[in-house]
Amino acid sequence: MARIVITTWGSFGDVNPYLALGLGLRERGHDVVLCMPPFYEPVIRGAGLEFAPGAPDADPALDPEMVRKCMHPRRGAEAIFRDVLIPALGEAHARLSDAVRGADLMVSHPAAMAAPLVAEQQQLRWVSTVLSPLNFMSAHDPIIPPMVPWWRHLPWSIQLRFADWVAGGGRQVASRWMEPVQQFRASVGLPRREHPMFEGQHSPYAVLALYSRVFGGPYPDYPARTTITGQLRYDASHGAGLPSPLESFLRQGAAPIVFTLGTSAVEVAGTFWEESVRAVQALGARGVLLAGREAAPRMASQVPGNVLVVEGAPHSLLFPRAAAIVHQCGMGTLGTALAAGVPQLAVPYANDQPDNAFRLTRLGVARTLYPARYRAHRVANELSILIDHDAHGRRAKEIAQVVNEEHGVSTACNVIQGVLE
């Protein structure tokens, strides 16, 4: 039995995979501690895992303005690092240093910027992770930068030709953001190291890509010892079953179209919910809106009888019963949607979401409609194509078969076991 500390930061999409991993490691007899912001403590303890406080403490539920800055279509990544993560680096370093005392191994998330420093200082074995292909910035698999969504319309040969240029420009800009990290390293007696957002985030022991292999890779320029595990799905923190009004609604008619914006994009929804209801009406379909705690009470009084509004529900139980899923393209949401085997309408807002949407569209399971163009008539047209034509539905079922045959938690645990041994 080993003591393993897992550290992450972000929304539920950045937490649920690590809850799944923690439970998988515990089943193998290990002592697992999740070092996360204190507002996740009830969720972690509710899953039966040990908790240690991490930083930053920024609670999205209490600071929607911070979420809006982090979800900006062009400057979201800059806000996450320069306004949230880097100012809290000292506190994160101190808390994580306390959490790993006596630990045998640490598992880190890309936003856990203190993790490589703590591992180096304490000579601790560690395994780094990524949640989306965007993190690797591979020249063999060009990304879709969030500020230039038109990139996906260029010929593949041109995308490949300019991939290095895009990555190089991104590295230069991010180097300026990361200079305080290098200065902090010096303040704790560590030398300058590789770029903290790129090579510096990856462990020399093992790197886990916690997404499905249907997205491609690993490619030659991925870090050494990279394993694509498959999705680590967990949503028990959102309930063990569907709310009774939702269960009743599902049984009363045809499969509905499900609309969700996850736990971050919901703060920048704009007119998403209103346009979604109009689109459902135009189609003569049924709809379910997972509108979040702020919008759900307001929208519940504004919808017709063929639409149900709820605050939230476990995606793994709801998505397989949908006719189509409209979502923001967070990796947790789309991973569960892929497993459900139904067509998807991708509405990417910021950060890795445009790139994720491009990959879904390339797989043939989705179409993409950006938030600025999200109007009822366009939504209805896109959904009509997805639902009425068999191609997307057939492809969704084919991909679901691959995704559901992956064993993400087991594969990740095997890699970690190998590092321990």
C-alpha positions in Angstrom: 0.0 0.0 0.0 1.3 3.5 -0.9 0.2 7.0 0.1 -0.7 8.9 -3.0 -1.6 12.6 -3.2 -3.7 13.8 -6.1 -3.8 17.6 -6.7 -5.9 19.5 -9.1 -7.8 22.9 -9.5 -10.7 24.0 -11.6 -14.3 23.2 -12.2 -16.0 19.8 -11.7 -14.6 18.9 -15.1 -11.2 19.2 -13.5 -12.2 17.3 -10.4 -14.4 14.4 -11.4 -11.7 12.5 -13.3 -9.4 12.6 -10.2 -12.2 11.4 -8.0 -12.6 8.4 -10.3 -8.8 7.9 -10.2 -8.7 8.2 -6.4 -11.4 5.7 -6.0 -9.7 3.3 -8.4 -6.4 3.6 -6.5 -8.2 3.1 -3.2 -9.8 -0.1 -4.5 -6.2 -1.4 -5.1 -5.4 -0.8 -1.4 -3.7 2.6 -1.6 -4.1 5.5 0.8 -5.3 8.4 -1.4 -5.4 12.1 -0.5 -7.0 14.7 -2.8 -5.4 18.1 -2.4 -7.9 20.6 -3.8 -9.5 23.9 -2.9 -11.5 23.7 0.3 -14.9 24.2 -1.3 -14.5 20.7 -2.8 -14.0 19.1 0.6 -17.6 17.9 1.1 -17.5 16.3 -2.4 -14.2 14.6 -1.7 -15.2 13.3 1.7 -18.6 12.3 0.4 -16.8 10.0 -2.0 -15.0 8.5 0.9 -11.6 9.9 0.1 -9.2 11.9 2.3 -8.9 15.6 1.8 -6.1 18.1 2.1 -6.6 21.9 1.4 -5.1 23.2 -1.7 -4.9 26.6 -3.4 -6.1 28.9 -4.9 -9.3 29.1 -2.9 -11.2 30.9 -5.6 -14.7 29.4 -5.6 -16.5 29.8 -8.9 -19.9 29.8 -7.1 -18.8 32.8 -5.1 -16.9 34.7 -7.8 -18.8 34.6 -11.1 -16.8 37.6 -12.4 -13.7 35.5 -12.1 -15.3 32.7 -14.1 -16.4 35.2 -16.8 -12.8 36.4 -17.1 -11.5 32.8 -17.3 -14.1 32.0 -19.9 -13.2 34.9 -22.2 -13.0 33.6 -25.8 -9.5 35.1 -26.4 -8.1 36.0 -23.0 -9.4 33.2 -20.9 -6.1 31.3 -20.6 -4.3 34.5 -19.7 -6.8 35.2 -16.9 -6.6 31.7 -15.5 -2.8 31.8 -15.2 -2.0 35.5 -14.5 -5.0 36.5 -12.4 -5.7 33.2 -10.5 -3.0 30.6 -10.5 0.2 32.5 -10.4 -0.8 35.0 -7.6 -1.7 32.0 -5.4 1.5 30.0 -6.3 3.2 30.7 -2.9 0.1 29.4 -0.9 -0.4 26.5 -3.3 3.3 25.5 -2.8 3.0 25.7 1.0 -0.2 23.7 1.1 0.9 21.0 -1.3 4.3 20.7 0.5 2.3 19.9 3.7 0.0 17.5 1.9 2.8 15.3 0.4 4.7 14.8 3.6 5.1 11.1 3.9 3.6 10.4 0.5 5.1 7.9 -1.9 3.8 9.5 -5.1 1.9 12.5 -6.4 -0.5 12.9 -9.3 -0.8 16.4 -10.8 -3.2 18.4 -13.0 -1.9 21.0 -15.5 -3.2 23.8 -13.3 -1.3 22.5 -10.3 1.7 24.7 -10.9 3.3 24.0 -7.6 3.4 20.3 -8.2 6.7 20.1 -10.3 8.4 22.4 -7.7 7.3 20.3 -4.8 8.2 17.0 -6.5 11.7 18.4 -7.3 12.3 19.8 -3.8 11.1 16.6 -2.0 12.6 14.2 -4.6 9.1 12.7 -4.9 8.0 10.4 -7.7 5.1 11.9 -9.6 2.8 11.4 -12.5 1.5 14.3 -14.5 -1.8 14.4 -16.4 -3.6 16.3 -19.1 -7.3 16.3 -19.8 -7.4 17.3 -23.5 -5.1 17.0 -26.6 -4.7 20.8 -26.6 -2.2 20.5 -23.7 0.4 18.7 -25.9 0.5 21.4 -28.7 1.6 18.7 -31.2 3.0 19.7 -34.5 1.5 16.5 -35.9 -2.0 17.3 -34.8 -2.6 21.0 -35.1 -4.8 22.6 -32.5 -7.6 25.1 -33.0 -6.6 28.2 -31.1 -9.7 29.7 -29.3 -9.1 33.1 -30.7 -9.2 32.0 -34.4 -12.0 29.4 -34.8 -11.9 29.9 -38.6 -8.6 27.9 -38.5 -10.6 24.7 -38.9 -11.7 25.8 -42.4 -8.1 25.8 -43.7 -6.8 22.9 -45.7 -5.1 20.2 -43.6 -1.8 20.8 -45.3 -1.8 24.5 -44.4 -2.8 23.7 -40.8 0.2 21.4 -40.5 2.5 24.0 -42.1 1.5 26.7 -39.6 1.2 24.5 -36.5 4.8 25.1 -35.4 4.3 28.9 -36.0 1.1 28.9 -33.8 2.8 26.9 -31.1 5.9 29.1 -31.2 3.9 32.3 -30.8 1.9 30.8 -28.0 5.1 29.8 -26.2 6.5 33.3 -26.5 3.4 34.9 -25.1 3.1 32.4 -22.3 6.7 32.8 -21.4 6.0 36.3 -20.3 3.1 35.0 -18.1 5.3 32.4 -16.6 8.3 34.6 -15.6 6.9 35.0 -12.0 6.9 31.1 -11.8 10.6 31.1 -12.7 11.2 33.8 -10.1 9.4 31.8 -7.5 11.6 28.8 -8.3 14.6 30.9 -7.6 13.1 32.2 -4.3 12.9 28.6 -3.0 16.3 27.6 -4.2 15.4 25.9 -7.5 17.1 26.6 -10.9 15.2 27.8 -13.9 13.6 24.9 -15.7 11.6 24.2 -18.9 8.5 26.3 -19.8 6.0 25.7 -16.9 3.1 25.6 -19.3 4.7 23.2 -21.7 7.6 20.8 -21.0 7.8 21.9 -17.4 4.3 20.5 -16.5 5.1 17.0 -17.5 6.6 14.3 -15.3 9.7 12.3 -16.4 8.2 9.3 -14.7 4.9 9.1 -16.6 2.3 11.3 -18.3 -1.4 10.3 -18.4 -3.7 11.7 -21.1 -7.1 11.2 -19.5 -9.2 11.2 -22.7 -10.2 8.6 -25.3 -7.9 7.3 -28.0 -10.5 8.3 -30.6 -8.9 11.7 -30.5 -5.6 10.4 -31.9 -2.1 10.1 -30.6 0.3 9.6 -29.0 2.4 11.5 -31.6 6.2 11.6 -31.8 6.5 15.0 -30.1 4.4 13.9 -27.1 6.4 13.7 -23.8 8.2 10.4 -23.2 6.2 7.8 -21.3 2.8 9.2 -22.3 -0.2 6.9 -22.0 -3.6 7.7 -23.4 -5.9 6.1 -20.9 -9.4 6.7 -22.0 -11.9 8.9 -20.2 -12.1 8.7 -16.4 -15.9 9.3 -15.9 -17.4 10.1 -12.5 -20.5 12.1 -11.7 -21.8 10.6 -8.5 -21.2 14.0 -6.8 -24.2 15.2 -8.9 -26.5 12.6 -7.5 -27.0 8.8 -7.5 -30.1 9.0 -9.7 -32.1 11.4 -11.8 -34.3 13.9 -10.0 -37.9 12.5 -9.9 -39.4 15.3 -12.1 -36.8 14.6 -14.7 -37.3 10.8 -14.6 -41.1 11.4 -15.0 -40.6 13.8 -17.9 -38.3 11.3 -19.7 -40.9 8.5 -19.4 -43.8 10.7 -20.7 -42.6 11.1 -24.3 -40.0 10.9 -27.0 -36.3 11.3 -26.2 -35.6 15.0 -25.6 -32.7 17.2 -26.7 -30.5 17.9 -23.7 -28.9 21.3 -23.3 -26.0 21.9 -20.8 -23.1 24.4 -20.3 -21.3 22.4 -17.6 -20.1 24.3 -14.5 -18.1 27.1 -16.1 -19.7 28.3 -19.3 -23.0 28.4 -17.5 -21.7 31.7 -16.0 -21.4 33.2 -19.5 -24.5 31.7 -21.0 -25.9 34.9 -22.5 -29.1 34.0 -24.3 -28.2 30.4 -24.7 -31.2 29.1 -22.7 -33.8 31.3 -24.3 -32.6 30.5 -27.8 -32.5 26.8 -26.9 -36.2 26.8 -25.9 -37.1 28.6 -29.2 -35.2 26.0 -31.2 -37.0 23.2 -29.4 -40.3 24.8 -30.2 -39.4 25.3 -33.9 -38.5 21.6 -34.1 -41.7 20.5 -32.3 -39.4 18.5 -30.1 -38.9 18.0 -26.3 -36.1 19.5 -24.4 -34.2 19.3 -21.1 -32.2 22.3 -19.8 -29.5 21.7 -17.2 -29.5 25.4 -16.4 -27.5 25.6 -13.2 -28.6 27.1 -9.9 -28.7 30.7 -11.1 -30.7 30.3 -14.3 -32.9 27.3 -13.5 -35.3 29.1 -11.2 -35.7 31.9 -13.7 -36.1 29.7 -16.7 -38.5 27.2 -15.1 -41.3 29.8 -15.1 -40.7 30.7 -18.8 -40.8 27.4 -20.6 -43.6 25.5 -22.3 -44.8 22.0 -21.2 -42.5 20.2 -23.7 -39.4 21.6 -22.0 -38.2 20.8 -18.5 -35.7 22.9 -16.6 -33.6 21.4 -13.8 -30.5 22.7 -12.0 -28.4 19.6 -12.9 -28.3 15.8 -13.2 -25.8 13.0 -13.6 -24.8 13.1 -17.3 -24.0 9.4 -17.4 -27.7 8.6 -16.5 -29.3 11.3 -18.7 -27.3 11.5 -21.9 -28.0 7.9 -23.1 -31.7 8.8 -23.1 -31.3 11.9 -25.2 -32.0 12.4 -28.9 -29.1 14.8 -29.1 -26.9 16.7 -26.7 -26.0 20.4 -27.0 -23.0 21.3 -24.8 -20.0 23.6 -24.3 -17.3 21.0 -25.1 -15.7 20.6 -21.7 -13.8 17.3 -21.8 -15.9 15.8 -19.0 -19.1 16.6 -20.7 -18.1 15.5 -24.2 -16.5 12.3 -22.8 -19.8 11.3 -21.3 -21.6 12.3 -24.4 -19.3 10.2 -26.6 -20.0 7.2 -24.3 -23.8 7.8 -24.7 -23.6 7.3 -28.5 -25.9 10.1 -29.5 -25.2 13.0 -31.9 -23.9 16.3 -30.4 -24.1 20.0 -31.2 -20.9 21.6 -29.9 -21.1 25.2 -28.7 -17.5 26.0 -27.6 -16.9 29.1 -25.5 -13.2 29.3 -24.5 -9.9 27.7 -23.7 -9.7 24.1 -24.9 -13.4 24.0 -26.0 -12.9 25.2 -29.6 -10.2 22.6 -30.2 -12.4 19.9 -28.5 -15.3 20.9 -30.8 -13.2 20.6 -33.9 -12.1 17.1 -32.9 -15.8 16.1 -32.3 -16.8 17.4 -35.7 -13.8 15.7 -37.3 -14.9 12.4 -35.7 -18.3 12.8 -37.5 -20.4 12.7 -34.3 -21.1 16.5 -34.0 -21.6 19.8 -35.7 -20.3 23.1 -34.3 -22.1 26.4 -33.7 -20.2 29.2 -32.0 -21.9 31.2 -29.2 -21.9 34.4 -31.2 -24.1 32.6 -33.9 -26.2 30.7 -31.4 -29.7 31.7 -32.5 -32.8 29.6 -32.5 -33.2 29.2 -36.3 -29.5 28.1 -36.7 -29.8 25.8 -33.6 -32.9 24.2 -35.0 -31.3 23.7 -38.4 -28.2 22.1 -37.0 -30.2 19.8 -34.7 -32.4 18.8 -37.6 -29.3 17.7 -39.5 -28.0 15.8 -36.6 -31.3 14.0 -35.7 -32.9 13.5 -39.1 -29.9 12.2 -41.0 -28.5 8.9 -40.0 -24.8 9.6 -40.6 -24.1 11.3 -37.3 -26.2 8.9 -35.2 -24.4 5.8 -36.8 -21.0 7.4 -36.3 -21.9 8.3 -32.7 -22.8 4.6 -31.9 -19.5 3.4 -33.6 -17.4 5.8 -31.5 -19.4 4.9 -28.3 -18.5 1.3 -28.8 -14.7 2.2 -28.8 -15.1 4.6 -25.9 -17.0 2.1 -23.7 -14.4 -0.6 -24.3 -11.7 1.6 -22.8 -10.9 1.2 -19.2 -9.5 4.7 -18.2 -9.4 4.2 -14.5 -7.8 0.8 -14.7 -5.2 1.9 -17.3 -4.3 5.0 -15.2 -3.9 2.9 -12.1 -1.7 0.4 -13.9 0.7 3.2 -15.0 0.8 4.6 -11.5 1.4 1.1 -10.1 4.3 0.8 -12.4 5.9 4.0 -11.3 5.5 2.9 -7.7 7.2 -0.4 -8.4 
